[in-house]
Amino acid sequence: MRRTHLLMILVLFILFLFACGSGSKPQEIKTGTGGFSIETPITLKEEPTQILDTSFCKVYVHLFSADKGSKSYFAAYYDYPPDVISKVAADKIFDRHRDVMMSHGKLLNEKKISLEGNPGRELEVSANMKDGVYLIKSRSFLVGNHFYDILVRSSKNVSDSSDVKFLNSFKLLGK
């Protein structure tokens, strides 16, 4: 199942390129040039950094994930060279992300959002996966040359306020 989650994130990322723990303490995740914190009901495990060598550039993919019962939690960020990311309009990036998410199912809700003045998008998708139908709630932000993607995947009938709490807890560090 972990391989399925990583594959899902990597597929989202590759298609995106075509447009160019436990307790109440937050888990702090740092990048080389900044970072974020997120409050999780379970400690997210860091996957090995993936380097995607595209025709445009090398992109570093950082993924943190965990499963708890019928839910999966993800936090990912993609590091782009600044000169590459500056050539693509933010709306195109978010539109491509939405389109990829919809390829797995049906868009239920979409809203433009922001975080500390940085553009973002909130999505809710009903996704048909091999092992069932899931509700995916996602928030994505473009901050400089970092694309952050935070999402919760849950069985369609078990979405609750903890999903929103997880998404709301995302904070940028180092400002």
Backbone as CSV, one residue per row, in Angstrom:
resi,resn,N_x,N_y,N_z,CA_x,CA_y,CA_z,C_x,C_y,C_z
1,MET,0.837,-1.190,0.000,0.000,0.000,0.000,0.880,1.250,0.000
2,ARG,2.023,1.230,0.710,2.932,2.363,0.738,3.448,2.646,-0.669
3,ARG,3.736,1.597,-1.430,4.217,1.764,-2.797,3.151,2.446,-3.647
4,THR,1.878,2.116,-3.419,0.778,2.747,-4.141,0.730,4.236,-3.845
5,HIS,0.943,4.601,-2.575,0.920,6.027,-2.197,2.054,6.775,-2.890
6,LEU,3.264,6.221,-2.844,4.403,6.874,-3.467,4.193,6.982,-4.967
7,LEU,3.685,5.932,-5.575,3.426,5.947,-6.993,2.409,7.028,-7.347
8,MET,1.363,7.171,-6.521,0.339,8.186,-6.768,0.959,9.586,-6.736
9,ILE,1.792,9.857,-5.739,2.440,11.163,-5.636,3.375,11.396,-6.816
10,LEU,4.142,10.384,-7.196,5.068,10.540,-8.310,4.332,10.739,-9.635
11,VAL,3.219,10.042,-9.838,2.431,10.239,-11.048,1.899,11.665,-11.094
12,LEU,1.394,12.151,-9.961,0.918,13.540,-9.902,2.035,14.497,-10.270
13,PHE,3.214,14.232,-9.747,4.345,15.111,-9.996,4.765,15.098,-11.462
14,ILE,4.866,13.921,-12.058,5.299,13.826,-13.452,4.321,14.548,-14.362
15,LEU,3.031,14.355,-14.147,2.044,15.059,-14.966,2.091,16.557,-14.722
16,PHE,2.383,16.947,-13.492,2.522,18.353,-13.135,3.632,19.013,-13.956
17,LEU,4.709,18.276,-14.240,5.831,18.824,-14.991,5.447,19.194,-16.419
18,PHE,4.439,18.508,-16.947,4.037,18.830,-18.299,3.462,20.229,-18.385
19,ALA,3.043,20.835,-17.346,2.565,22.213,-17.343,3.744,23.156,-17.241
20,CYS,4.848,22.894,-17.119,6.029,23.788,-17.097,6.780,23.755,-18.209
21,GLY,4.193,13.026,14.861,3.478,12.288,15.284,2.314,12.244,16.175
22,SER,2.352,11.604,16.535,1.210,11.443,17.436,1.270,12.497,18.526
23,GLY,0.124,12.794,19.115,0.071,13.799,20.171,-0.246,15.141,19.549
24,SER,-0.169,16.204,20.371,-0.564,17.512,19.881,0.613,18.365,19.437
25,LYS,1.844,17.885,19.595,2.993,18.667,19.154,3.157,18.529,17.642
26,PRO,3.415,19.655,16.951,3.633,19.571,15.513,4.915,18.816,15.199
27,GLN,4.894,18.104,14.095,6.104,17.480,13.593,6.771,18.505,12.695
28,GLU,8.001,18.850,12.969,8.694,19.849,12.169,9.512,19.153,11.099
29,ILE,9.323,19.574,9.876,10.036,19.004,8.746,10.799,20.142,8.088
30,LYS,12.103,20.021,8.014,12.918,21.107,7.473,13.467,20.766,6.095
31,THR,13.496,21.789,5.232,14.153,21.658,3.941,15.508,22.321,4.049
32,GLY,16.271,22.293,2.996,17.579,22.930,3.010,17.495,24.442,3.109
33,THR,16.428,25.048,2.613,16.327,26.506,2.577,15.130,27.032,3.351
34,GLY,14.553,26.252,4.167,13.359,26.674,4.888,12.677,25.451,5.433
35,GLY,11.385,25.468,5.454,10.697,24.279,5.910,9.262,24.545,6.283
36,PHE,8.685,23.545,6.912,7.300,23.662,7.342,7.097,22.797,8.568
37,SER,6.025,23.082,9.248,5.604,22.206,10.341,4.169,21.806,10.069
38,ILE,3.808,20.645,10.587,2.463,20.147,10.403,2.107,19.273,11.592
39,GLU,0.901,19.431,12.080,0.434,18.638,13.212,-0.228,17.381,12.666
40,THR,0.289,16.245,13.079,-0.212,14.984,12.543,-0.689,14.071,13.663
41,PRO,-1.686,13.252,13.385,-2.148,12.285,14.377,-1.212,11.074,14.465
42,ILE,-0.239,11.013,13.559,0.737,9.932,13.519,2.010,10.503,12.901
43,THR,3.150,10.017,13.321,4.410,10.528,12.789,4.559,10.145,11.322
44,LEU,4.821,11.140,10.496,5.036,10.889,9.074,6.453,10.355,8.869
45,LYS,6.559,9.364,8.032,7.860,8.764,7.722,8.401,9.401,6.450
46,GLU,9.656,9.805,6.506,10.283,10.404,5.331,10.713,9.317,4.365
47,GLU,10.299,9.473,3.124,10.721,8.564,2.062,12.060,9.068,1.529
48,PRO,12.837,8.203,0.893,14.084,8.689,0.278,13.778,9.772,-0.755
49,THR,14.609,10.793,-0.791,14.436,11.870,-1.767,14.575,11.301,-3.171
50,GLN,13.641,11.665,-4.003,13.670,11.240,-5.403,14.192,12.401,-6.241
51,ILE,15.055,12.110,-7.165,15.532,13.121,-8.108,14.949,12.757,-9.460
52,LEU,14.115,13.639,-9.959,13.520,13.431,-11.270,14.273,14.290,-12.277
53,ASP,14.884,13.640,-13.219,15.625,14.339,-14.256,14.699,14.491,-15.451
54,THR,14.119,15.677,-15.571,13.168,15.934,-16.649,13.881,16.608,-17.809
55,SER,13.180,16.811,-18.888,13.772,17.516,-20.023,14.004,18.988,-19.695
56,PHE,13.331,19.481,-18.614,13.487,20.881,-18.222,14.590,21.078,-17.195
57,CYS,14.638,20.177,-16.219,15.564,20.363,-15.105,15.514,19.150,-14.185
58,LYS,16.375,19.180,-13.182,16.315,18.183,-12.118,15.435,18.744,-11.007
59,VAL,14.508,17.920,-10.528,13.590,18.316,-9.474,13.749,17.325,-8.329
60,TYR,13.865,17.856,-7.126,14.010,17.014,-5.942,12.639,16.875,-5.279
61,VAL,12.204,15.626,-5.105,10.902,15.327,-4.536,11.103,14.776,-3.131
62,HIS,10.477,15.436,-2.159,10.566,15.032,-0.758,9.167,14.638,-0.297
63,LEU,9.016,13.396,0.152,7.697,12.882,0.524,7.725,12.344,1.949
64,PHE,6.709,12.703,2.711,6.502,12.212,4.074,5.103,11.617,4.099
65,SER,4.953,10.400,4.643,3.637,9.778,4.629,3.462,8.817,5.793
66,ALA,2.200,8.520,6.078,1.856,7.542,7.111,0.413,7.118,6.926
67,ASP,0.128,5.912,7.377,-1.237,5.386,7.367,-1.687,5.203,8.802
68,LYS,-2.950,5.504,9.040,-3.554,5.265,10.347,-4.983,4.807,10.105
69,GLY,-5.214,3.532,10.324,-6.542,2.994,10.065,-6.900,3.124,8.602
70,SER,-8.022,3.728,8.331,-8.494,3.875,6.953,-8.047,5.199,6.321
71,LYS,-7.064,5.865,6.940,-6.588,7.149,6.417,-5.109,7.091,6.083
72,SER,-4.741,7.898,5.105,-3.343,8.080,4.735,-3.072,9.579,4.736
73,TYR,-1.928,9.953,5.296,-1.527,11.357,5.403,-0.261,11.553,4.583
74,PHE,-0.225,12.646,3.828,0.922,12.943,2.986,1.306,14.417,3.132
75,ALA,2.594,14.660,3.125,3.131,16.011,2.987,4.305,15.861,2.024
76,ALA,4.298,16.653,0.987,5.361,16.560,-0.011,5.765,17.956,-0.433
77,TYR,7.011,18.079,-0.823,7.426,19.319,-1.466,8.402,18.987,-2.575
78,TYR,8.352,19.831,-3.606,9.167,19.662,-4.787,10.065,20.889,-4.900
79,ASP,11.361,20.662,-5.008,12.322,21.763,-5.166,12.674,21.911,-6.641
80,TYR,12.380,23.087,-7.188,12.682,23.404,-8.577,13.798,24.443,-8.636
81,PRO,14.578,24.444,-9.706,15.491,25.570,-9.909,14.657,26.843,-10.064
82,PRO,15.034,27.927,-9.402,14.228,29.156,-9.451,13.942,29.654,-10.868
83,ASP,14.892,29.523,-11.793,14.668,30.032,-13.144,13.618,29.220,-13.902
84,VAL,13.410,27.977,-13.536,12.400,27.150,-14.194,11.009,27.488,-13.678
85,ILE,10.858,27.538,-12.378,9.538,27.768,-11.783,9.017,29.176,-12.103
86,SER,9.915,30.133,-12.294,9.485,31.506,-12.575,8.880,31.655,-13.969
87,LYS,9.072,30.674,-14.832,8.563,30.759,-16.207,7.135,30.222,-16.353
88,VAL,6.597,29.627,-15.295,5.273,29.011,-15.368,4.315,29.770,-14.457
89,ALA,3.150,30.142,-14.970,2.150,30.848,-14.164,1.627,29.916,-13.070
90,ALA,1.452,30.457,-11.878,0.988,29.665,-10.735,-0.339,28.977,-11.037
91,ASP,-1.276,29.677,-11.678,-2.572,29.060,-11.979,-2.425,27.826,-12.863
92,LYS,-1.478,27.842,-13.797,-1.265,26.670,-14.650,-0.762,25.487,-13.820
93,ILE,0.089,25.760,-12.873,0.609,24.704,-12.012,-0.528,24.089,-11.206
94,PHE,-1.333,24.935,-10.596,-2.447,24.433,-9.789,-3.515,23.757,-10.652
95,ASP,-3.774,24.281,-11.849,-4.744,23.657,-12.752,-4.284,22.259,-13.151
96,ARG,-2.998,22.101,-13.448,-2.471,20.787,-13.837,-2.576,19.810,-12.666
97,HIS,-2.274,20.287,-11.479,-2.389,19.445,-10.287,-3.832,18.966,-10.124
98,ARG,-4.781,19.879,-10.290,-6.200,19.523,-10.213,-6.581,18.506,-11.274
99,ASP,-6.135,18.716,-12.492,-6.478,17.817,-13.586,-5.954,16.403,-13.331
100,VAL,-4.768,16.313,-12.778,-4.199,15.002,-12.461,-4.996,14.333,-11.353
101,MET,-5.359,15.106,-10.335,-6.176,14.544,-9.255,-7.518,14.055,-9.806
102,MET,-8.098,14.793,-10.729,-9.394,14.423,-11.296,-9.282,13.193,-12.187
103,SER,-8.104,12.878,-12.675,-7.948,11.691,-13.518,-8.233,10.418,-12.727
104,HIS,-8.222,10.532,-11.409,-8.537,9.393,-10.551,-10.002,9.379,-10.128
105,GLY,-10.749,10.407,-10.483,-12.136,10.447,-10.033,-12.829,11.742,-10.390
106,LYS,-13.588,12.255,-9.433,-14.465,13.405,-9.678,-14.119,14.544,-8.720
107,LEU,-14.018,15.754,-9.265,-13.780,16.943,-8.461,-15.050,17.305,-7.708
108,LEU,-14.957,17.396,-6.387,-16.103,17.753,-5.561,-16.070,19.220,-5.148
109,ASN,-14.862,19.755,-4.975,-14.736,21.134,-4.512,-13.357,21.655,-4.894
110,GLU,-13.300,22.941,-5.246,-12.029,23.596,-5.562,-12.118,25.041,-5.106
111,LYS,-11.039,25.502,-4.467,-11.047,26.866,-3.957,-9.623,27.421,-3.993
112,LYS,-9.495,28.670,-4.463,-8.206,29.342,-4.394,-7.989,29.786,-2.953
113,ILE,-6.778,29.574,-2.450,-6.420,29.945,-1.091,-5.040,30.585,-1.115
114,SER,-4.584,31.057,0.029,-3.226,31.583,0.117,-2.682,31.296,1.509
115,LEU,-1.373,31.352,1.612,-0.678,31.154,2.874,0.455,32.167,2.931
116,GLU,0.347,33.107,3.857,1.360,34.160,4.013,1.639,34.867,2.689
117,GLY,0.578,35.112,1.919,0.703,35.823,0.656,1.106,34.952,-0.523
118,ASN,1.299,33.666,-0.308,1.672,32.747,-1.377,0.422,32.058,-1.923
119,PRO,0.349,31.891,-3.263,-0.849,31.293,-3.854,-0.997,29.822,-3.494
120,GLY,-2.257,29.400,-3.430,-2.537,28.008,-3.121,-3.868,27.579,-3.696
121,ARG,-4.137,26.319,-3.545,-5.383,25.740,-4.040,-5.809,24.626,-3.093
122,GLU,-7.090,24.586,-2.811,-7.663,23.518,-1.995,-8.570,22.682,-2.886
123,LEU,-8.406,21.359,-2.823,-9.187,20.445,-3.643,-9.828,19.373,-2.780
124,GLU,-10.974,18.913,-3.221,-11.616,17.743,-2.645,-12.049,16.884,-3.830
125,VAL,-11.573,15.632,-3.834,-11.788,14.737,-4.958,-12.305,13.399,-4.456
126,SER,-13.282,12.849,-5.136,-13.707,11.475,-4.908,-12.918,10.630,-5.895
127,ALA,-12.022,9.791,-5.371,-11.091,9.053,-6.224,-11.409,7.563,-6.244
128,ASN,-11.447,7.017,-7.435,-11.643,5.581,-7.620,-10.271,4.931,-7.765
129,MET,-9.859,4.207,-6.736,-8.567,3.523,-6.746,-8.823,2.024,-6.842
130,LYS,-7.765,1.266,-7.085,-7.905,-0.184,-7.221,-8.544,-0.824,-5.998
131,ASP,-8.232,-0.285,-4.821,-8.723,-0.909,-3.585,-9.943,-0.201,-2.990
132,GLY,-10.592,0.663,-3.752,-11.815,1.278,-3.259,-11.975,2.728,-3.670
133,VAL,-13.029,3.345,-3.141,-13.315,4.764,-3.399,-12.839,5.555,-2.194
134,TYR,-12.103,6.622,-2.455,-11.528,7.440,-1.393,-11.913,8.896,-1.570
135,LEU,-11.948,9.592,-0.459,-12.089,11.040,-0.465,-10.698,11.604,-0.238
136,ILE,-10.240,12.453,-1.149,-8.931,13.084,-1.023,-9.143,14.572,-0.812
137,LYS,-8.596,15.073,0.285,-8.597,16.507,0.564,-7.156,16.974,0.458
138,SER,-6.940,18.011,-0.337,-5.580,18.457,-0.629,-5.474,19.969,-0.539
139,ARG,-4.344,20.413,-0.042,-3.980,21.836,-0.112,-2.579,21.922,-0.677
140,SER,-2.411,22.795,-1.646,-1.112,22.977,-2.295,-0.757,24.452,-2.277
141,PHE,0.534,24.715,-2.151,1.019,26.095,-2.123,2.294,26.201,-2.941
142,LEU,2.434,27.318,-3.624,3.656,27.617,-4.356,4.369,28.729,-3.600
143,VAL,5.549,28.408,-3.068,6.326,29.345,-2.253,7.722,29.406,-2.850
144,GLY,7.995,30.488,-3.593,9.282,30.574,-4.272,9.411,29.414,-5.253
145,ASN,10.488,28.650,-5.108,10.679,27.505,-5.999,10.260,26.178,-5.350
146,HIS,9.481,26.258,-4.255,8.955,25.058,-3.596,7.460,24.925,-3.902
147,PHE,7.055,23.733,-4.313,5.637,23.412,-4.458,5.301,22.439,-3.338
148,TYR,4.453,22.873,-2.400,4.060,22.048,-1.258,2.707,21.410,-1.551
149,ASP,2.562,20.142,-1.196,1.292,19.444,-1.376,1.006,18.641,-0.110
150,ILE,-0.095,18.944,0.540,-0.501,18.288,1.782,-1.845,17.646,1.493
151,LEU,-1.977,16.354,1.796,-3.269,15.742,1.538,-3.580,14.621,2.514
152,VAL,-4.882,14.385,2.631,-5.421,13.288,3.425,-6.265,12.445,2.485
153,ARG,-6.024,11.155,2.512,-6.832,10.216,1.734,-7.564,9.324,2.721
154,SER,-8.882,9.290,2.637,-9.655,8.478,3.579,-10.751,7.724,2.842
155,SER,-11.141,6.600,3.445,-12.287,5.877,2.904,-13.448,6.849,2.842
156,LYS,-14.222,6.759,1.818,-15.278,7.744,1.572,-16.165,7.998,2.786
157,ASN,-16.372,7.001,3.619,-17.304,7.171,4.730,-16.643,7.520,6.065
158,VAL,-15.331,7.803,6.079,-14.692,8.110,7.357,-14.017,9.480,7.408
159,SER,-14.309,10.361,6.492,-13.761,11.706,6.543,-14.366,12.438,7.737
160,ASP,-13.523,13.166,8.474,-14.027,13.874,9.639,-13.212,15.142,9.880
161,SER,-13.451,15.783,11.010,-12.793,17.055,11.313,-11.284,16.923,11.473
162,SER,-10.775,15.714,11.726,-9.322,15.556,11.854,-8.621,15.806,10.518
163,ASP,-9.322,15.593,9.408,-8.747,15.886,8.094,-8.475,17.392,7.968
164,VAL,-9.462,18.182,8.330,-9.324,19.640,8.253,-8.270,20.122,9.243
165,LYS,-8.228,19.538,10.425,-7.222,19.925,11.421,-5.816,19.692,10.874
166,PHE,-5.596,18.555,10.230,-4.295,18.247,9.622,-3.947,19.293,8.567
167,LEU,-4.872,19.565,7.663,-4.614,20.540,6.593,-4.410,21.950,7.157
168,ASN,-5.200,22.333,8.147,-5.072,23.671,8.746,-3.774,23.865,9.510
169,SER,-3.147,22.786,9.946,-1.951,22.905,10.786,-0.677,23.205,9.998
170,PHE,-0.736,23.162,8.677,0.459,23.402,7.850,0.930,24.838,8.038
171,LYS,2.202,24.996,8.415,2.807,26.324,8.620,4.191,26.357,7.981
172,LEU,4.513,27.506,7.415,5.858,27.717,6.893,6.780,28.111,8.033
173,LEU,8.009,27.648,7.998,9.003,28.002,9.010,10.014,28.985,8.425
174,GLY,10.734,29.633,9.303,11.845,30.474,8.875,11.480,31.841,8.369
175,LYS,10.277,32.311,8.654,9.894,33.663,8.208,9.954,34.609,9.357
